[in-house]
Amino acid sequence: MTDDAAARAKRRLGAYQQAIAQNVRRNAILEAASQVLLRLGWILKNETIVVAGFIHHLSGSPYALSVQPILSRICPFLPQLFVAGRVGALRRKKPFLLFAMLVYTLSWGLLAGIVFLVPGLSKALLLVIFLSAYTLFRLSQGFTMLARKTLEGKLIPADRRIMDACDDELPVFKARGVTFGIIICHDSSFPEIAATMAWKGARIIFSPHYNAIRRDAMDDHRIRVRNNHVGIAAHYGVVVARSNVVGYWPDEDRYGYGDSAIFAPNGAPLAEAGLFAEKLITADVAACLGPSPWRNRQELRPAILRQLHDAAMAALKANA
């Protein structure tokens, strides 16, 4: 490469990086919105319930049911195994991604069209059509994942895609006169996060989870996480509403055990869904939102809080 060509390439790269830096927030928001929309649609095809129920309706055979999890695991990884290099070498990846996403969505549209527009098909034929459409869907999922991750790596810099580089603010929100905070999943293992929100005036802490835990570790995890939430409620005098998924992932023998619950400021459960139960639970917490004795901490002098800060920072620095 000549010096002129190298200089031109360097200028193009600089302009490219500048454009990325200017649009990284927009790209991140659009990517997040895309993932939210995708997951909302994913709920409607819940594979452990909806898809399995549909196959059972068409066949009732355990052998037919066993085909779906095999396809769901093998097909998405075939593109990554055989064409990852070719996709990575594409000069423009956006057209490839758009095509893959189109097939990704049209596979279900094709199936729906056949079901509604061609009545009277036998269940056996419908089963073949469904499994074919499902195979196409899972293959296109692999192509979509491949192209999306390649583009994401270019459009959203790595240091903006990891938790360490995220905004460390712990905001609280207010609605209908009630101040609340939100912790997500593993956040509940760090009481300092909930404590910060309580100091900021939160009276309710919402704690959504997605726990898919191995069979051998599930019960220990359940006890620890439940006690974490009881402790947050009782120690900081807040209502804690914790939700968790219910499901089974056979490829890794992982369980979503549920155990969603709402805890009063004394740690007692106000409502519980129970283990392995999908259930909408509610609780009237108005009586729990009065003046909080937790904040009447005159004995907790500023010098003690300063020692807590200094000791925590020293320990983190020592273990870095």
C-alpha positions, 0 to 999 in steps of 0.5 A: 500500500502506498503512502497516499493510499494508507493516508486515504484509508486512515482518513476514511477510518477516522471519519467512520469512527467519528460517525460511530461515536456521534451515533452510538447512543442512537444505535444502542437505543435502536438495538435495545428496542429491537431486542425488546420487540423480539422478546415480546414476540418470543413470549407468544411462541413460548417453546416449552408451552405453545410450540410443544402444545401445538406439536402435541395437538398435531401428533401426540407422538413423543417422537414428534415432540423430541424433534423440536428441541433438536432443531432449536439447538442445531439449526441456529449454529449451522450458519455460524459453523459454515458461513461465519467467515463469509459473512465476516468478509462481506463489505456491506453486512446490512443487506444480509442482515435485513434479508436474514431478518425478513426470512426470520419473520416470514417463516411464521407468516408463511405458516400462519398463512397456510393454516388460515388460507388452506383449511382442511389440511391433515394434521400429518401434513400440517406437522411436516409444514410446521417443522419445515417452517420451524427449521427455516426460522431457526436457520434464519435465526442463526444468520440473524445472530451472526450478522447482528453481532458483527454489526453490533461490534462495529456500531456499538463500541465494546466499552459501551456494551459492558456493565462496567462502562454503564452509567452507575447512577441508581435512580428512583422514580415517582408515580402516583405519589409513591417513590420506587426503585428497580434492581435487576436480577443479580443486583439483589446480591448487593444490598448496597444498591437497594440501600442507596435507593432507600436513602433516596426515598424509595418505598418500593423496590421492584426486582425482576429476575431471569434465573435459569439454574442447574438442577444441582444448584437450584435449591441453594440459589432459591434459598439465597435469593429469597433471603436476599429479598426478605433481608432487603425488605426488613432491613430497609423498611421497603416493599419488595416485589420480586418476579422470576421466570418459570421454565425448563431448558433441557439442553443444560438441565436448567430450571426457572423455578419461579418463587415470585413474591411481594414482601412487606417492610417487615419481610413477611410475604404479602403474596406469593406465586409459589414454586414452578407456578406462573401466576399473577399476584397482587397486594395492597401495599398502601398501609406499608407506605406510611412514614418509615422508621428506617429513616429515623436513624439519628444514632447512625452518625456521619462518621460511621457512614464515612468509615463504611465508605472508606472501608468498602473502597479500601477493600475493593482496591485491595481485591482489584 
